[in-house]
Amino acid sequence: MELGCGTGHKLIPIASDGHPCVGVDFSSDMLAEAQRKANERGVAVEWVQGDMRAFDLGRTFDFVFITANSLLHLHDAEDLVSCFRSVRRHLAPGARFVFDVFNPSVRLLAEADGVRRTRESLSFMDPDRGNVSVDVAEIYDAPAQVTRGTWHLSTDSEPDFVVAPLEIRSIFPQELPLLVSLGGLRLVERFGDWSGRPFAVDTPLQLCICESAGLKARARSRSSKTRPAERHASRTVDRHFYSPRRTGVPATKLPPWSDRSALRRLLRLTGSEGFVTALRAGKLPVPRDGGGTMSWIHLADAAAATVAAMDKGVAGQAYNIVDDEPVTWGQMFREHASAAGTKSPRRLPGWMLRLAAPYFATLMIDTSMRVSNAKARTELGWAPTLPSYRERVKALRS
């Protein structure tokens, strides 16, 4: 099955080799042309009009593919994940899902200033018109990770015989496996082009081979050796969050449904030890203007609030467990750097952060969460012992 099959340029040759094939596309005009071409060659292909974001053909396939950057017409992360989930439902046991998307070039994205330029690498030979050159004028929408452009196709005798808009998303190498995983798939291999060249920073494509993330794959993941950093984070959470000295509750009295995994993930991402380690390595830049404002909490205060909620909380109610002073990411990191005796974090413009680390940049630049702990104070009788980030950092120094 091919998603985004267009006029059948790739699927019809496969079907002509005797393989039963299904092509899915959103455009009825494209499918009509595909049917005409298949009829000309005497090839049987099942053409289905559908949306790759959500489709259900009621059967499974041994091989599913999306090529020629067709996946990048889905601009939202939610749509990409929905597509991957739909694909997963259509994969037979042992089946493979293959797609290719371009490998974003920071240089080209930075040059997307709306000026029309010739792209020599995109020129091609048309059987009727001869050599066709391609000019592109585009801008890059960094928050959306979408390049919005106009393509001009010309020959020496017929300039601009096609002028068409094109908007395609960029999927950066580090976010791609995450999107695939959220869709219930596992990235098996990634190549840099269709010849099987290893994927690298300068390769033009991300050619991805995926399989369903079934029970066996999850079992392998669970049984694999835990990385040292994860073991350290686990011990830190156990010591600071579940310690009877910290909580006043014997470990044997903790409820059986207590799930530590979310806390461990949180610590790896935003714990003070993780901040200091990244700052010392010079790997924790901040937005030039400081970024969004967040509400924070010390693990010991979070533990005390949890105990108070188990004792006095009302079932079904939610409590904001935060300190009294929201702070920007930049302020937080600078305070940690000062406490650790290391250099202040490098301040970068937002557009550069978005190119380098899209999700992290979105969290730091676009996300602000100022929440109040008043309800927890009133109903739980709880208050943070370290009411601001300044007190927490001072505690680190001691």
N, C-alpha and C positions, 0 to 999 in steps of 0.2 A: 504494500500500500504506500502510495506517495501522497503526502499532504502538500498543498500548494502546487499541484501538478501542472497548472497552466494549460498550455496547448499540447501537452503530452510529449514534449521533446525528449525527455529521458525515459518515460514509462513505456512508450510504444515500442522502442527497440527491445526492452526487456520482455515485453509480452510477445514480441515476434519470435523469441527463442523458446516459446512454449510455456512460459510461466503464467499462471492465472494472476491478473493484476487488477487493482482498484485504484482509481485516481480521485482525489477529493480536492475541490477548489471552491472558493467563495463566488467566483465569477461565472455566471451562466454563459456569457459570450466566449470566455476561454474554453469552457467545456464543449461548447458547440463546435469550435474550431478543432479541438482535440478529437472529437468524434469523427469529423470530416477527414482528418489526417489518418485516423485509424482505419476508416472504411477504405480509403485509397490504397492502403497497404494490406487490406484484408486481414486485419488483426482485431481480435476480440478483447476489449478492455471495458470494465465496468466503470462508468463515470458517475460520480456522486457530487451533487452540489451540497456543500456544507461548510461550516465554520471550524477551523482547526482548534479554536479555543475550547469548543465543547461539541463533541460529536459522539454518536453511538450507532455503530453499524451492526451490533448484535453478534459479532464474531471476532475471532482472533487471527493474527497473521504471524508468519515466520520472520517477516522483515518489513520494517516501516522506515521511511526516510523522508527528509525535508532538505532540499538542496538550494544552492544559489542564493543564500541569504534570505530565503523566503520567511524564515522564522522571525527575522528582524522587523517585519511589518507589524508585529505585536509589540507595542510600545510600553505597556505596563507590566510590571513584575507579576502582578496577579494573573494577567492573561497568559504569560509565558508558563507559569506554574500550572494553570488550568489546562493548557495544551499538553504539557508533559503528563499530567494525570490522565487525560483522555487517551494519550498514546499508551500509557501503561496498561489501561483496561483492555487494550486491543492486542497486547503482546501474548503470543502463545508461549508455553514453557520453553525456555532456552532461546527465545527470539532475540533479535537485536534491533535497536533503534539507532539510526545514523542521521546526523545532521551536520551541516557546515555553516559557520558564520565567520565574518571577517575578524581578524585580530586587530583591535583598535590601535591606531597610531596616534599617539599624543601629538606628534608634530603636525599631522594632517588635521586633527581636530582643532588645534590651535590656529591653523591657517584658514579655518572656515569662517571667513569674514564677509561673505556675500559677493566677493569679486569673481567674475567668470574666468575660469582657467581651463586650458586644455589638459586632458588626462591621457597622456600617450599610452598608458597601460590598458586603457579601456577601448582603444580603437579596434575595429574589426573589419572583416571583408564580407560584404553583402553580395549574394549571388546576382542580384539585379542591379544594384547601384554602384558596386565596386567598393573602394576603400571608404570607410565611414569613420570620421573623427568624432570624439565626444568631448564636449565642454561641460563643465559643471560649475554652477554658482550655488554656494551653500553656506549656511550658518549652523553653529552647533549650540543646541539648547542643553546646557550642562545639567541643570536640575532634573530634566527629563531623560538625559542621556540619549537624545534624539537629534540626528542631523537632518535639517530641513533644507532641501535643495531643489534646483531646477536643472534638468539635463537637456542639453542641446545636441542633437545628432545632425551632422552635416556631411556633404560631399563637396568636391570642388565646384560642381555645377548646380548643386541644390543645398544652399545653406539653410540650416535650421528646419529641415524637413520634418523633424519631430522635436517638439518642445514639451517636456513632461515634468510635472512635479514628482519628487520622490522623498519620502520621509522614512528613515530607517534608524533603528535603535542600535546603540553600542552595548555589547555584553562583554565586560572586562574579564580577563582570564580567571581572576580570583572569585568573582561572583558566579561564574558559570556553573561550577560544581554544586554550589549552594542551591541555585534555582533548580538544577536537575534533581538534587536530593529532595527538595520540597515537593517535587512532582512525583515522588515515589520511585525514582529511577536511580541507577548507580552508573557513574562515569567509569567505563572499563578502560578505555584508551583515548588519547587525544593526539592527533597528528597535525603537522603544520601545512600539509597540502595533500592532494589526492594521490601523490606518488608514494606516500608513506613517510615523508620526511619528518623527523622528530619535531615536535612543537617547541618553539623557542621564541624569544622576544621579537625577532625580526621576520618570523614566518608570516605569510599573508593570511592564512586561515586558521581557524580552530575546527578541525574535523573530528567530531566526537562520536564515539561508539559507546552506546549505553545498553544496559539491560535492566530488567525489573529488579528493584531492591526487595527481593522476596525474603522468605524466612531464612534461607541458607546464608544470604548475604548479611543479614542482620546478625545471625549467629556468629559469623566470622568476625564481624566488627566487635561484638561483645566479648569474644574470647581472645581478641588480640591483646598484645602486651600493652599495658597502660603506660603512657609516656610519663617521664619523671615530673614534668611540670604539672600534669594532671594529678599525680599522686600527692605532690606537695600541696596543691590547691585543696585536695580532699582532706588532707590532714589538717590544713589551716582552718577549714570550715568546721571540722569536728572539734578542733581545740577551742575556737573562738565562739562558735554558735551553740554547740551542744554540750560544752563543758559544764558540769554541775557547779563549778566555782563561779562561772559567768551567769548561768541562768537560775541557779538556786533549785534546780529540778534534777534529781538523780536520773542518770541515763536510762535506767530500767523503767522510769515513769514516762518517758517520751512516748507519745502516741504511735502505734504501729504504722499509721499511714504517713508519718513524717517522711517527706521526700527530699533528700539532700541534693539530688542531682541538679535541680534548678539553681540552688545556691552556689554550687561549685562552678557552674557555667558563668554565673554572675560574677563570682570572684575572679575568674580568669580574665574576664573582660574589663571589670571596673574596680577591682580591689586595689587598695593602696600599694601593696607589694608589687602588683603588676604595673601600676603607674610608675613607681620608682625604677623598676627594672628597665622599662621602656625609655624613661627619661635618661637614665645613665647611658643607654645604648644610642641615644640620639634618634630614636625611632618613634617619637610621639609629638608630631607637629600639632599646632592649634590654629584655628582660623585667625586671621589678622585682627578682626574686631572682637575676638574672645569667644564667639560662637553663641549658641543657645544657652538658656539658663535652666539649670536642673536642680532638683531637690535630692539631697543625699542623706545617708544615715550610717552610723557606725554599726558594725556587726553585733557588738555587745548590746547596744540599745535596741537593735532589731530583735535580738533574742529575748530581751526583757519584755518587749511589746508582745511577742508571740506567746510567752507564758501568761501575760496579763489577759490576752485575748482568749486563751483556753480557759482561763479562770472566770473572767467577767464578761467576755464578749457575747453578743447576741447572734444566734445562728442566722446565717444568710446575710449578715451585715459585712461591709467592707470598711477597713480602717487604713488611712494613709499613715504609714510609719516613716516619717521623715523628720529631719531636724528643723530648726527655726529659721534658717537663713539660706534660701536658694542662691546659687552661685553659677557663674559662667564656667564653661570648660577651661577657658584660658586662665581664669583666676585660680581654679582648683589645681591645675597642673603647675602653675608658677609657684604656688604655696608648697606643693610637694617637692618641687625642684629645690627650693630654698631650704626645706627641712633636710633633704638628702645631701645638700652641699654639692649639687651638680648644676650644670648650665640650665638656664630657662629654656622651655621648649621653643623650637623654631616657629615663627609666625609666618604663615603662608596665606596667599589670597585664596578665597573660596573656590574659584574656578580650578586652581591647581589641585586642591584637595579633592575636588569632585572627580577629576580625571584619574588621580592616583588611587583613591580608595572610595568609590561611590557610596557604599552603604555607611561607612564610618563617617564620611563627610556629611551625609544627610542627617545622621544622628547628631553630629556636633553643630551643624550650621542651622538646620531647619527645625530641629526639635527643641521645644521649650516646655518644661513641665514644672510650673509653680503650684505646689499643692500644700494644703494646710493640714496640720496634725491636730487641729482643735477637737475633732470628734474623738480621736483616740485619747486625748488628754481628759476629756469630760467623761466618757463612758468607761474607759479602762483604768482611769487613775494613773496613767502612764505619762512620763515626760522624759525626753532625752537627757542623759547625763552629760553628753557632749553636744550642746545645742547648735554649734556651727562648725563649719569646716576648719576654722582656725584652731578650735580646741582639739579637733581630731588630729590635725597635723602636729600640734604641740605634744600630743600623746605619743606620736610616732618618734619624736625627738628623744623622749624620755624612755 
